């Protein structure tokens, strides 16, 4: 195989579909007998990719983007024991070894292996995290295959529901992790900040966990309509009424049991400040509406370095948080990427057994070709309610 058509980063809002070298079973000059090469079946555009697209998270020019990957095994290293050629697999976006202390303690989100990333305890495809090439491509290399990959046992059954199962690689486990971190349980009242794809997956996850009332706040009416049409409560954050008052109109009281920040560092203010970027906006709104003794899960991304910040503090990852309010209310806070391997199998079964029939409704999945990917990024950047799923080989269209 001579080439690999891929979505390649060339600068802020400059993505091109180009042919790059076909992947080899090696990385940074090291042969990887524990790796596989996948023929990509589906690969999605994520909100995290938008941080790169907008120039808010730097990757090198020429880097292949994408970390939400489902694929078919076409080549294996000699040490791979649990996979076979032709297997359909979901790839967690976390690059993780399965061997270090954190991985063995079910924390694949903070893998400590220096080969994964010598500079920080985390790894992911498609970011500037020591060169792991992304999956918005025809083919992709995946290391530590026996640990990382989740095989769909019935390939035909999985392809029937591939538009939902493509979400298993990242955003569905990420939204679900936010809910688990916040302690969502049967009967909970939950507020989710953000109705982007992760926020909508968090809403679906909260319902799966048995929440009594799930409220989602956003400034995009099209995204909110997807949720309200599926039976979720919504609040329009452009409304000048305080968020507490809007929640009180729904619940009869101005607070919820727990919350999820599905926005991250590109958050905006509420009401009259809706058009103003406030990196601390989502967190401070959650501190305000989560009850004393409650909890907040924070799967939304925050970074230590922002190339295009609103102020100097934000550029260094320092936020103006109402920490005193949170501390006084004794709110528990959990941050960080989702350890996808903790959740992907259970969520797959929930999809296959129709426990999340509303998922497709709230996600508004739009399948596009690889050549349409740059346009998909541009539409997402402008607020499209669609979840763009790239179909590099036409396999989703055929299914």
Secondary structure, 3 states (H helix, E strand, C coil): CCEEEEEEECCCCCEEEEEEECCCCEECCEECCCCEEEEEEEEECCHHHHHHHCCCCCCCCCCECCCEEEEEEEEECCCCCCCCCCCEEEECCECCCCCCHHHHCCCHHHCCCCCCCCCCCCCECCCCCCCCCCCCECEEEECCHHHHEEECCCHHHHHHCHHHHHHHHCHHHHHHHHHHHCCCCCCCEEEEECCCHHHHHHHHHHHHCCCCEEEEEECCHHHHHHHHHCCCEEEECCCCCCHHHHHHHHHCCCCEEEEEECCCCCCECCHHHCCCECCCHHHHHHHHHEEEEEEEEECCCCCCCCCCCCCHHHHCCCCCCCHHHHHHCCCEEEECCCCHHHCHHHHHHHHHCCCCCCHHHHHCEEEECHHHHHHHHHHHHCCCCCEEEECCCCHHHHC
